[in-house]
Amino acid sequence: MTAAVTLQQNRTKEGSRVKSKVVAFVAGLLMAAGLAYATEVELRPDHPETYVVQSGDTLWDISAKFLLSPWLWPKLWQANPQIENPHLIYPGDELRLVWVNDPTTGEATPTLVKDRDTTTRIVKLGPKVRVSESKAAIPTISLKTIQPWLLYEQLVSNEDLEKLPYIVGSNEKTSRAAAKQTLYARSPNGRLPASSELYGIYRRGDEIRDPETDDRLGYKVLLVGVASGTPVGGFIRLELTESKFETRAGDLIMPIMDSEDLPIYFQPRNPDNRVKGYLLHAVNEGRYAGKLDVVAINLGKVNKIQPGHVLAIFRPGAEIYDNPPETPSYKEDSSMLERLMIDFEGNKSVRLPDERIGELMVFKSYDHVSYALIMRADKPATVLDIVTNP
């Protein structure tokens, strides 16, 4: 994917110096919450001079070409009040970075403006916004990567688990079913859809617990198929249209989100409050997760975490027994007996500093858990890595 944007500095600034750092303050939701985190926007020293937006680009990719912290790109737009819909960028648009004096502070701040005519000189802050269908707009991140997690549920709370409709069987009296077969489901509360709906069929998976409190956060669910459901005589009649695995009695069903309603734009920002959580698991079930992998974290709506929130990933510092003149040793490598002896002798462990290894962006939130896409990973992320404000 390529993108293009014209980066143009104000040559009238002192000695044509290119300012690479500016101090901005979080606006919008952060100000509404009464918080004001100072955030430093830093341009890449090797940023290109010219870019033209092309099909397939994402806002994050474009920003990463000229910002060291790509999630801060909205601040470049916020400085330009004449752009009504700053997140709507289309293939063919030219983006230019200019320096504008802030009327409040007098500081020169970078402002991103767009113009389709690559030969037109910049003479105003806000160019005209071209009318186009929203489907053609450049998304914040690749929807193809996260679409399965937006369309289909991945987590069910303990309370919802008891309320979901479940498959009871078929008139063919088969214990398992695949595509093109007809099944029937019942709802524990007797509620049926008013008309036909598209359902995902799920199988309950492992229980998820909080690594700190051991509280039950919910259950992972596995998508096994897709079906069209219609209310019939107190049941939901399911016509299987797609099968990933054989469907069984007891499998759960949940409505599928309409793909036309998928969000293409997430407002990347720091959470409104200070948060600290942990990486629960990678959805690919691997031991490690890297760039563009989806992971689950133990922060959710109760922590005021919302789609678009960016969090830093930290590798926890190792705990080491350090008792000179003996050789330092990792606590985890010591046997239970060695640990008891060390504690009995009064030796204390030391912990190395936590190490920042990347960032992730939340795209779906539940009450106590959120799913996020890893946007940068200098090292593989793993279970119990720390996630906190960037």
Summary of the structure (lengths in Angstrom):
residues: 390
radius of gyration: 25.8
end to end distance: 26.2
largest distance: 83.0
contacts: 1152
relative contact order: 0.13
helix: 14%
strand: 37%
